[in-house]
């Protein structure tokens, strides 16, 4: 039997209590599809059907196994969640957040300024990394993660904050920028500086530069955009980095925004049971206020508010 997470049980409990996926979705701030996915995953783990629901039906019916589970949870589940929330509220003196080094270095000081106005006594502990963020949230090492990856994990629900473009950067002494269609051919034989293997931006850049059969071989790999950019400033090669890393005062490099390369999405994720916690809610709101518009483009189709991204 797979592991049963609190998130899956909480979703099933709310579906059973409200008698519908939509009611549970509103209660938990999830999408309808996410609520359905959580229940489906729980059914897979328990190897039995918990809910009967016809396509398009507004209300659900519990199966005998579903009624048994609901009755088992009902006497204590709300009390347990209330106690857990109270314990977290009283005891948590820090919020632990993981994100790529460049996002923290370039973007987060403005978020922290606003966040600390609301929680001046809260320690903000940051893990600067791009990989294994979902695993760190699930094992309790992190509370929140800001990521350029969509995990599709019901235990770590994510909300789309916004998106940004990547830019080609290279030493100014190399001359004018190439046309975007010519960049892969222009890059062949030139020293390429990029991120460590496995990082999202390295994969995006290599995929772009390798199209049409071009060959690109990194000569320097490092962990963050500030280090990559520093190498480019020293004339060691070219790179592809977030457009917001390039500042007006950068006089030793040229840059061109890559409109032909798909946007990079930025997601806010957290442990499922922390979605409504005051510190997590405040941090999410601060990310939206300080990043969307000045730095990140709003989610497409929604210019005013971020989109809730359900976990599959």
Rosetta blueprint (number, residue, H / E / L):
1 X L
2 X L
3 X L
4 X L
5 X L
6 X H
7 X H
8 X H
9 X H
10 X H
11 X H
12 X H
13 X H
14 X H
15 X H
16 X H
17 X H
18 X H
19 X L
20 X L
21 X H
22 X H
23 X H
24 X H
25 X H
26 X H
27 X H
28 X H
29 X L
30 X L
31 X L
32 X H
33 X H
34 X H
35 X H
36 X H
37 X H
38 X H
39 X H
40 X H
41 X H
42 X H
43 X H
44 X H
45 X H
46 X H
47 X L
48 X L
49 X L
50 X L
51 X E
52 X E
53 X L
54 X L
55 X L
56 X L
57 X L
58 X L
59 X L
60 X L
61 X E
62 X E
63 X L
64 X H
65 X H
66 X H
67 X H
68 X H
69 X H
70 X H
71 X H
72 X H
73 X H
74 X H
75 X L
76 X L
77 X H
78 X H
79 X H
80 X H
81 X H
82 X H
83 X H
84 X H
85 X H
86 X H
87 X H
88 X H
89 X H
90 X H
91 X H
92 X L
93 X L
94 X E
95 X E
96 X E
97 X E
98 X E
99 X E
100 X L
101 X H
102 X H
103 X H
104 X H
105 X H
106 X H
107 X H
108 X H
109 X H
110 X H
111 X H
112 X H
113 X H
114 X H
115 X H
116 X H
117 X H
118 X H
119 X L
120 X L
121 X L
122 X L
123 X E
124 X E
125 X E
126 X E
127 X E
128 X E
129 X L
130 X L
131 X L
132 X L
133 X H
134 X H
135 X H
136 X H
137 X H
138 X H
139 X L
140 X L
141 X L
142 X L
143 X L
144 X E
145 X E
146 X E
147 X E
148 X L
149 X L
150 X L
151 X L
152 X L
153 X L
154 X L
155 X L
156 X L
157 X L
158 X E
159 X E
160 X E
161 X E
162 X E
163 X E
164 X E
165 X L
166 X E
167 X E
168 X E
169 X E
170 X E
171 X E
172 X H
173 X H
174 X H
175 X L
176 X L
177 X L
178 X L
179 X L
180 X H
181 X H
182 X H
183 X H
184 X H
185 X H
186 X H
187 X H
188 X L
189 X L
190 X L
191 X L
192 X E
193 X E
194 X E
195 X E
196 X L
197 X L
198 X L
199 X L
200 X H
201 X H
202 X H
203 X H
204 X H
205 X H
206 X H
207 X H
208 X H
209 X H
210 X L
211 X H
212 X H
213 X H
214 X L
215 X L
216 X L
217 X L
218 X E
219 X E
220 X E
221 X E
222 X E
223 X L
224 X L
225 X H
226 X H
227 X H
228 X H
229 X H
230 X H
231 X H
232 X H
233 X H
234 X L
235 X L
236 X L
237 X L
238 X E
239 X E
240 X E
241 X E
242 X E
243 X H
244 X H
245 X H
246 X L
247 X L
248 X L
249 X L
250 X L
251 X L
252 X L
253 X E
254 X E
255 X E
256 X E
257 X E
258 X L
259 X L
260 X L
261 X L
262 X L
263 X L
264 X E
265 X E
266 X E
267 X E
268 X E
269 X E
270 X E
271 X L
272 X H
273 X H
274 X H
275 X L
276 X L
277 X L
278 X H
279 X H
280 X H
281 X H
282 X H
283 X H
284 X H
285 X H
286 X H
287 X H
288 X H
289 X H
290 X H
291 X H
292 X E
293 X L
294 X L
295 X L
296 X E
297 X E
298 X L
299 X L
300 X L
301 X L
302 X L
303 X L
304 X L
305 X L
306 X L
307 X E
308 X E
309 X E
310 X L
311 X L
312 X L
